[in-house]
Amino acid sequence: MQKVQDLELKGRNIAIIHPDLGIGGAEQLIINIGLSLQENGANVTVYTPRYDPERCFEDSKLLNVEVRGSYFPRSIFGKFYAM
């Protein structure tokens, strides 16, 4: 398996999609991946429908985060949760 440092990333555009960039283990993983790619020369953008800079990891502020699709509800009538 290749390490991030071994990949040719300089100038590459990488998009990461995450359903809710808040505080949690999966969010920390997404942020760590984004920062690692960014440190190795990639242009990283994280797309998410939910992002509150006041309720997130500080490191997320070092990434380009774009909020898209925030008008979609998380559930319908308390059921049918979005994946």
Contacts in CASP RR format, 6 or more apart in sequence:
PFRMAT RR
TARGET T0000
AUTHOR 0000-0000-0000
METHOD contacts of the structure
MODEL  1
MQKVQDLELKGRNIAIIHPDLGIGGAEQLIINIGLSLQENGANVTVYTPR
YDPERCFEDSKLLNVEVRGSYFPRSIFGKFYAM
4 36 0 8 1.000
4 37 0 8 1.000
4 40 0 8 1.000
5 40 0 8 1.000
7 40 0 8 1.000
9 37 0 8 1.000
9 40 0 8 1.000
9 41 0 8 1.000
9 42 0 8 1.000
10 40 0 8 1.000
10 41 0 8 1.000
10 42 0 8 1.000
11 41 0 8 1.000
11 42 0 8 1.000
11 43 0 8 1.000
12 41 0 8 1.000
12 42 0 8 1.000
12 43 0 8 1.000
13 42 0 8 1.000
13 43 0 8 1.000
13 45 0 8 1.000
14 34 0 8 1.000
14 37 0 8 1.000
14 42 0 8 1.000
14 43 0 8 1.000
14 44 0 8 1.000
14 45 0 8 1.000
15 44 0 8 1.000
15 45 0 8 1.000
15 46 0 8 1.000
15 47 0 8 1.000
16 30 0 8 1.000
16 33 0 8 1.000
16 34 0 8 1.000
16 44 0 8 1.000
16 45 0 8 1.000
16 46 0 8 1.000
16 47 0 8 1.000
17 46 0 8 1.000
17 47 0 8 1.000
17 48 0 8 1.000
18 26 0 8 1.000
18 27 0 8 1.000
18 30 0 8 1.000
18 46 0 8 1.000
18 47 0 8 1.000
18 48 0 8 1.000
19 48 0 8 1.000
19 49 0 8 1.000
19 50 0 8 1.000
19 82 0 8 1.000
19 83 0 8 1.000
20 27 0 8 1.000
20 48 0 8 1.000
20 49 0 8 1.000
20 50 0 8 1.000
20 51 0 8 1.000
21 27 0 8 1.000
21 30 0 8 1.000
21 31 0 8 1.000
21 46 0 8 1.000
21 48 0 8 1.000
21 50 0 8 1.000
21 51 0 8 1.000
21 56 0 8 1.000
21 60 0 8 1.000
21 65 0 8 1.000
22 50 0 8 1.000
22 51 0 8 1.000
22 52 0 8 1.000
22 55 0 8 1.000
22 56 0 8 1.000
22 57 0 8 1.000
22 60 0 8 1.000
23 55 0 8 1.000
23 56 0 8 1.000
23 57 0 8 1.000
27 56 0 8 1.000
27 57 0 8 1.000
27 60 0 8 1.000
28 57 0 8 1.000
30 46 0 8 1.000
31 57 0 8 1.000
31 59 0 8 1.000
31 60 0 8 1.000
31 63 0 8 1.000
32 59 0 8 1.000
34 42 0 8 1.000
34 44 0 8 1.000
34 46 0 8 1.000
34 63 0 8 1.000
35 44 0 8 1.000
35 59 0 8 1.000
35 62 0 8 1.000
35 63 0 8 1.000
37 44 0 8 1.000
38 44 0 8 1.000
38 62 0 8 1.000
38 63 0 8 1.000
43 64 0 8 1.000
44 63 0 8 1.000
44 64 0 8 1.000
45 63 0 8 1.000
45 64 0 8 1.000
45 65 0 8 1.000
45 66 0 8 1.000
46 60 0 8 1.000
46 63 0 8 1.000
46 64 0 8 1.000
46 65 0 8 1.000
46 66 0 8 1.000
47 66 0 8 1.000
47 68 0 8 1.000
48 65 0 8 1.000
48 66 0 8 1.000
48 67 0 8 1.000
48 68 0 8 1.000
49 67 0 8 1.000
49 68 0 8 1.000
49 69 0 8 1.000
49 70 0 8 1.000
49 72 0 8 1.000
50 67 0 8 1.000
50 70 0 8 1.000
51 60 0 8 1.000
51 65 0 8 1.000
51 67 0 8 1.000
53 60 0 8 1.000
53 61 0 8 1.000
72 82 0 8 1.000
73 82 0 8 1.000
74 81 0 8 1.000
74 82 0 8 1.000
75 81 0 8 1.000
75 82 0 8 1.000
END
